[in-house]
Amino acid sequence: MKITKVTVYPVKNQVDNILAFAKITLNDQFIINGIRIIETQFGNHIVFPNERAGAEKSEFAPTNQYLKNEIIEQVAMEFDSLKGVID
């Protein structure tokens, strides 16, 4: 699986600890929205999206560590090019 596009949207009026949202495209065919870049006491982190609709819960997460690291690295690089540093 290849990450073909990464877009980061910085939060202008920071709410809670969210610094930015990100969207990635995989293989030019599958888009994942709602990736968050958050600020914690230990530094900035990337959080994958999840949502709850009634009793159902949808989670989006990489199935292996390689893909997870690749997504984190590319989102962090795009965020760095806009502002801040991801730990």
DSSP file (Angstrom, degrees, kcal/mol; ACC not computed):
  #  RESIDUE AA STRUCTURE BP1 BP2  ACC     N-H-->O    O-->H-N    N-H-->O    O-->H-N    TCO  KAPPA ALPHA  PHI   PSI    X-CA   Y-CA   Z-CA
    1    1 A M              0   0    0      0, 0.0     2,-0.4     0, 0.0    25,-0.0   0.000 360.0 360.0 360.0 135.1    0.0    0.0    0.0
    2    2 A K        -     0   0    0      0, 0.0    25,-3.2     0, 0.0     2,-0.7  -0.931 360.0-132.8-119.0 136.6    1.4    3.4   -1.0
    3    3 A I  E     +A   26   0A   0     -2,-0.4    23,-0.2    23,-0.2     3,-0.1  -0.781  29.0 174.7 -83.9 114.6    0.6    6.8    0.5
    4    4 A T  E     +     0   0A   0     21,-2.5     2,-0.3    -2,-0.7    22,-0.2   0.621  60.1  18.1-102.1 -14.4    0.0    8.9   -2.6
    5    5 A K  E     -A   25   0A   0     20,-1.2    20,-2.4     2,-0.0     2,-0.4  -0.964  53.9-171.8-157.8 140.7   -1.2   12.2   -1.0
    6    6 A V  E     -A   24   0A   0     -2,-0.3     2,-0.4    18,-0.2    18,-0.2  -0.998   7.3-178.8-132.8 128.9   -1.0   13.9    2.4
    7    7 A T  E     -A   23   0A   0     16,-2.7    16,-2.6    -2,-0.4     2,-0.4  -0.997   7.3-163.4-128.5 131.8   -2.8   17.1    3.3
    8    8 A V  E     -A   22   0A   0     -2,-0.4    14,-0.2    14,-0.2    -2,-0.0  -0.950   3.5-163.9-117.4 134.3   -2.6   18.9    6.7
    9    9 A Y  E     -A   21   0A   0     12,-3.7    12,-2.3    -2,-0.4    70,-0.0  -0.904  16.4-144.4-117.5  99.8   -5.0   21.5    7.9
   10   10 A P  E     -A   20   0A   0      0, 0.0     2,-0.6     0, 0.0    10,-0.3  -0.313  20.6-117.1 -62.1 145.4   -3.7   23.5   10.9
   11   11 A V        -     0   0    0      8,-3.0     3,-0.3     1,-0.2    -2,-0.0  -0.760  22.6-162.3 -84.3 121.4   -6.3   24.5   13.4
   12   12 A K  S    S+     0   0    0     -2,-0.6     2,-0.8     1,-0.3    -1,-0.2   0.943  86.2  34.4 -72.2 -48.7   -6.5   28.3   13.5
   13   13 A N  S    S-     0   0    0      2,-0.0    -1,-0.3     0, 0.0     6,-0.0  -0.834  97.6-134.3-108.2  92.6   -8.2   28.7   16.8
   14   14 A Q        -     0   0    0     -2,-0.8     2,-0.5    -3,-0.3     5,-0.1  -0.206  19.6-163.0 -56.0 124.0   -6.8   25.8   18.8
   15   15 A V    >   -     0   0    0      3,-0.5     3,-2.0     0, 0.0     2,-0.1  -0.935  59.6 -36.6-109.5 130.2   -9.5   23.9   20.6
   16   16 A D  T 3  S-     0   0    0     -2,-0.5    -2,-0.0     1,-0.2    22,-0.0  -0.364 119.4 -35.4  55.2-126.9   -8.4   21.6   23.4
   17   17 A N  T 3  S+     0   0    0     -2,-0.1    22,-2.8    21,-0.0     2,-0.6   0.202  99.2 124.0-112.9  15.1   -5.1   20.0   22.3
   18   18 A I  E <   + B   0  38A   0     -3,-2.0    -3,-0.5    20,-0.2    20,-0.2  -0.682  27.5 173.3 -84.2 120.7   -5.7   19.6   18.6
   19   19 A L  E     -     0   0A   0     18,-3.1    -8,-3.0    -2,-0.6     2,-0.3   0.794  64.1 -18.2 -91.5 -35.4   -3.0   21.4   16.5
   20   20 A A  E     -AB  10  37A   0     17,-1.5    17,-2.9   -10,-0.3    -1,-0.3  -0.986  53.4-126.5-164.4 162.8   -4.1   20.2   13.0
   21   21 A F  E     -AB   9  36A   0    -12,-2.3   -12,-3.7    -2,-0.3     2,-0.3  -0.881  25.9-159.1-114.0 153.2   -6.2   17.6   11.1
   22   22 A A  E     -AB   8  35A   0     13,-2.9    13,-1.7    -2,-0.3     2,-0.4  -0.944   9.8-161.2-133.3 155.5   -4.8   15.5    8.3
   23   23 A K  E     -A    7   0A   0    -16,-2.6   -16,-2.7    -2,-0.3     2,-0.3  -0.999  11.9-169.2-132.7 134.0   -6.1   13.6    5.3
   24   24 A I  E     -AB   6  32A   0      8,-2.1     8,-2.7    -2,-0.4     2,-0.4  -0.920  11.4-148.6-123.5 153.1   -4.2   10.9    3.5
   25   25 A T  E     -AB   5  31A   0    -20,-2.4   -21,-2.5    -2,-0.3   -20,-1.2  -0.979  11.1-153.6-118.8 132.4   -4.9    9.1    0.2
   26   26 A L  E >> S-AB   3  30A   0      4,-3.1     3,-2.8    -2,-0.4     4,-2.0  -0.913  75.0 -17.0-108.3 129.4   -3.8    5.5   -0.3
   27   27 A N  T 34 S-     0   0    0    -25,-3.2    -1,-0.2    -2,-0.5   -24,-0.1   0.763 111.0 -77.9  51.3  30.6   -3.0    4.1   -3.8
   28   28 A D  T 34 S+     0   0    0    -26,-0.3    -1,-0.3     2,-0.2     3,-0.1   0.721 129.4  76.8  54.4  21.9   -4.9    7.1   -5.2
   29   29 A Q  T <4 S+     0   0    0     -3,-2.8     2,-0.4     1,-0.3    -2,-0.2   0.595  81.4  51.4-133.7 -22.4   -8.1    5.1   -4.3
   30   30 A F  E  <  -B   26   0A   0     -4,-2.0    -4,-3.1     2,-0.0     2,-0.4  -0.978  60.1-160.8-132.9 122.4   -8.8    5.3   -0.6
   31   31 A I  E     -B   25   0A   0     -2,-0.4     2,-0.5    -6,-0.2    -6,-0.2  -0.851   1.4-164.4-105.6 135.0   -9.0    8.5    1.5
   32   32 A I  E     -B   24   0A   0     -8,-2.7    -8,-2.1    -2,-0.4     3,-0.3  -0.971  13.8-177.1-117.7 115.6   -8.8    8.6    5.3
   33   33 A N  E     +     0   0A   0     -2,-0.5   -10,-0.2   -10,-0.2    -2,-0.0  -0.565  54.0  50.0 -99.7 167.5   -9.9   11.9    6.9
   34   34 A G  E     +     0   0A   0      1,-0.3     2,-0.3   -12,-0.3    16,-0.2   0.602  58.7 152.7  83.5  12.5   -9.9   12.9   10.5
   35   35 A I  E     -B   22   0A   0    -13,-1.7   -13,-2.9    -3,-0.3     2,-0.4  -0.627  33.3-150.8 -70.6 132.1   -6.3   12.1   11.4
   36   36 A R  E     -BC  21  47A   0     11,-2.5    11,-3.1    -2,-0.3     2,-0.6  -0.859  17.5-152.5-112.4 142.5   -5.5   14.5   14.3
   37   37 A I  E     -BC  20  46A   0    -17,-2.9   -18,-3.1    -2,-0.4   -17,-1.5  -0.965  30.5-174.7-106.5 116.4   -2.2   16.0   15.3
   38   38 A I  E     -BC  18  45A   0      7,-2.9     7,-2.6    -2,-0.6     2,-0.5  -0.807  24.4-131.1-118.3 155.5   -2.4   16.7   19.0
   39   39 A E  E     + C   0  44A   0    -22,-2.8     2,-0.2    -2,-0.3     5,-0.2  -0.903  32.3 171.4-104.1 126.7   -0.3   18.3   21.6
   40   40 A T  E >   - C   0  43A   0      3,-2.2     3,-1.5    -2,-0.5     0, 0.0  -0.742  51.4 -97.1-124.2 175.0    0.4   16.4   24.9
   41   41 A Q  T 3  S+     0   0    0      1,-0.3     3,-0.1    -2,-0.2    -2,-0.0   0.692 126.4  51.2 -65.8 -16.0    2.6   16.9   27.8
   42   42 A F  T 3  S-     0   0    0      1,-0.4    -1,-0.3     0, 0.0     2,-0.2   0.371 125.0 -87.6-101.0   2.7    5.0   14.5   26.1
   43   43 A G  E <   -C   40   0A   0     -3,-1.5    -3,-2.2     2,-0.0    -1,-0.4  -0.736  66.3 -32.4 121.7-171.7    5.1   16.3   22.8
   44   44 A N  E     -C   39   0A   0     41,-0.3    43,-0.8    -2,-0.2     2,-0.3  -0.626  58.4-176.3 -87.2 142.9    3.0   16.2   19.6
   45   45 A H  E     -C   38   0A   0     -7,-2.6    -7,-2.9    -2,-0.3     2,-0.5  -0.952  25.0-124.9-138.6 156.5    1.4   12.9   18.5
   46   46 A I  E     -C   37   0A   0     -2,-0.3     2,-0.5    -9,-0.2    -9,-0.2  -0.898  25.1-164.2-104.6 129.1   -0.6   11.7   15.5
   47   47 A V  E     -C   36   0A   0    -11,-3.1   -11,-2.5    -2,-0.5    -2,-0.0  -0.951  14.5-132.8-118.4 128.7   -3.9   10.0   16.4
   48   48 A F        -     0   0    0     -2,-0.5   -13,-0.1   -13,-0.2    13,-0.1  -0.474  35.3 -97.3 -78.4 151.5   -5.9    7.9   13.9
   49   49 A P        +     0   0    0      0, 0.0    11,-1.9     0, 0.0     2,-0.3  -0.288  43.7 166.2 -73.2 150.4   -9.6    8.5   13.5
   50   50 A N  E     -D   59   0B   0      9,-0.2     2,-0.3   -16,-0.2     9,-0.2  -0.964   8.8-172.9-152.2 156.1  -12.4    6.7   15.1
   51   51 A E  E     -D   58   0B   0      7,-2.2     7,-2.4    -2,-0.3     2,-0.5  -0.991  15.5-140.9-149.5 154.8  -16.1    7.4   15.5
   52   52 A R  E     -D   57   0B   0     -2,-0.3     2,-0.5     5,-0.2     5,-0.2  -0.976  12.5-178.1-121.2 129.9  -19.1    6.0   17.3
   53   53 A A  E >   -D   56   0B   0      3,-2.7     3,-1.7    -2,-0.5     2,-0.3  -0.879  68.2 -57.1-125.3  97.1  -22.5    5.8   15.8
   54   54 A G  T 3  S-     0   0    0     -2,-0.5     0, 0.0     1,-0.3     0, 0.0  -0.541 119.9 -18.6  67.0-127.8  -24.9    4.4   18.4
   55   55 A A  T 3  S+     0   0    0     -2,-0.3     2,-0.3    -3,-0.1    -1,-0.3   0.609 121.8  92.0 -86.2 -12.5  -23.6    1.0   19.4
   56   56 A E  E <   -D   53   0B   0     -3,-1.7    -3,-2.7     2,-0.0     2,-0.4  -0.618  56.9-166.3 -85.5 140.5  -21.4    0.7   16.4
   57   57 A K  E     -D   52   0B   0     -2,-0.3     2,-0.5    -5,-0.2    -5,-0.2  -0.993   3.3-161.4-128.7 129.0  -17.8    1.9   16.4
   58   58 A S  E     -D   51   0B   0     -7,-2.4    -7,-2.2    -2,-0.4     2,-0.4  -0.915  10.7-176.4-107.6 132.5  -15.6    2.4   13.3
   59   59 A E  E     -D   50   0B   0     -2,-0.5     2,-0.5    -9,-0.2    -9,-0.2  -0.973  13.9-156.8-127.2 144.9  -11.9    2.6   13.7
   60   60 A F        +     0   0    0    -11,-1.9    -2,-0.0    -2,-0.4   -28,-0.0  -0.975  31.1 146.3-120.8 116.8   -9.3    3.2   11.0
   61   61 A A        -     0   0    0     -2,-0.5    -2,-0.1   -13,-0.1     7,-0.0  -0.997  50.4 -98.2-149.9 147.3   -5.8    1.9   11.8
   62   62 A P        -     0   0    0      0, 0.0     3,-0.0     0, 0.0   -14,-0.0  -0.320  25.3-139.0 -62.5 149.2   -2.9    0.5    9.9
   63   63 A T  S    S+     0   0    0      1,-0.1     2,-0.3     2,-0.0     3,-0.0   0.542  82.4  33.0 -89.4  -7.5   -2.7   -3.3    9.9
   64   64 A N  S  > S-     0   0    0      1,-0.1     4,-2.0     0, 0.0     5,-0.1  -0.982  79.7-116.5-146.5 160.4    1.1   -3.4   10.3
   65   65 A Q  H  > S+     0   0    0     -2,-0.3     4,-2.7     1,-0.2     5,-0.2   0.826 110.3  59.8 -65.7 -33.6    3.8   -1.3   12.0
   66   66 A Y  H  > S+     0   0    0      2,-0.2     4,-2.2     1,-0.2    -1,-0.2   0.949 108.8  42.4 -61.2 -49.3    5.5   -0.4    8.7
   67   67 A L  H  > S+     0   0    0      2,-0.2     4,-2.6     1,-0.2     5,-0.2   0.903 113.6  53.0 -65.5 -40.4    2.4    1.3    7.3
   68   68 A K  H  X S+     0   0    0     -4,-2.0     4,-2.5     1,-0.2    -2,-0.2   0.940 111.1  46.1 -58.5 -47.8    1.7    3.0   10.6
   69   69 A N  H  X S+     0   0    0     -4,-2.7     4,-2.6     1,-0.2    -1,-0.2   0.880 111.7  52.3 -62.5 -38.4    5.2    4.4   10.7
   70   70 A E  H  X S+     0   0    0     -4,-2.2     4,-2.4    -5,-0.2     5,-0.2   0.916 111.0  46.4 -65.2 -43.9    5.0    5.5    7.1
   71   71 A I  H  X S+     0   0    0     -4,-2.6     4,-2.7     2,-0.2     5,-0.3   0.943 114.0  48.2 -63.3 -47.8    1.7    7.4    7.7
   72   72 A I  H  X S+     0   0    0     -4,-2.5     4,-2.5    -5,-0.2    -2,-0.2   0.921 112.8  48.9 -59.2 -45.1    3.1    9.0   10.9
   73   73 A E  H  X S+     0   0    0     -4,-2.6     4,-2.3    -5,-0.2    -1,-0.2   0.922 114.1  44.0 -62.5 -45.9    6.3   10.0    9.1
   74   74 A Q  H  X S+     0   0    0     -4,-2.4     4,-2.0     2,-0.2    -1,-0.2   0.887 115.1  47.6 -71.3 -38.0    4.6   11.5    6.1
   75   75 A V  H  X S+     0   0    0     -4,-2.7     4,-2.6    -5,-0.2    -1,-0.2   0.921 113.1  50.1 -65.6 -42.6    1.9   13.4    8.1
   76   76 A A  H  X S+     0   0    0     -4,-2.5     4,-2.9    -5,-0.3    -2,-0.2   0.905 109.7  50.4 -61.6 -42.5    4.7   14.7   10.4
   77   77 A M  H  X S+     0   0    0     -4,-2.3     4,-1.8     2,-0.2    -1,-0.2   0.907 111.9  47.3 -63.5 -41.1    6.8   15.9    7.5
   78   78 A E  H  X S+     0   0    0     -4,-2.0     4,-0.7     2,-0.2    -2,-0.2   0.912 113.6  47.9 -66.9 -41.4    3.8   17.7    6.0
   79   79 A F  H >X S+     0   0    0     -4,-2.6     4,-3.3     1,-0.2     3,-1.1   0.915 109.7  53.4 -64.1 -43.1    2.9   19.3    9.4
   80   80 A D  H 3< S+     0   0    0     -4,-2.9    -1,-0.2     1,-0.3    -2,-0.2   0.862 103.2  57.2 -59.0 -36.3    6.6   20.3    9.8
   81   81 A S  H 3< S+     0   0    0     -4,-1.8    -1,-0.3    -5,-0.2    -2,-0.2   0.739 115.8  37.0 -69.2 -19.6    6.5   22.1    6.5
   82   82 A L  H << S-     0   0    0     -3,-1.1     2,-0.3    -4,-0.7    -2,-0.2   0.866 131.6 -47.9 -95.4 -48.4    3.6   24.2    7.7
   83   83 A K  S  < S+     0   0    0     -4,-3.3    -1,-0.3     1,-0.2    -2,-0.1  -0.905  91.6  21.9-178.6 154.6    4.5   24.7   11.4
   84   84 A G  S    S-     0   0    0     -2,-0.3     2,-0.4    -4,-0.1    -1,-0.2   0.057  71.1 -89.0  75.5 178.3    5.7   23.0   14.5
   85   85 A V        -     0   0    0     -4,-0.0     2,-0.5    -6,-0.0   -41,-0.3  -0.999  25.7-141.4-132.7 133.0    7.6   19.7   15.1
   86   86 A I              0   0    0     -2,-0.4   -41,-0.1   -10,-0.2   -47,-0.1  -0.816 360.0 360.0 -94.0 131.8    6.0   16.3   15.6
   87   87 A D              0   0    0    -43,-0.8   -42,-0.1    -2,-0.5    -1,-0.1   0.439 360.0 360.0 -83.7 360.0    7.7   14.0   18.2
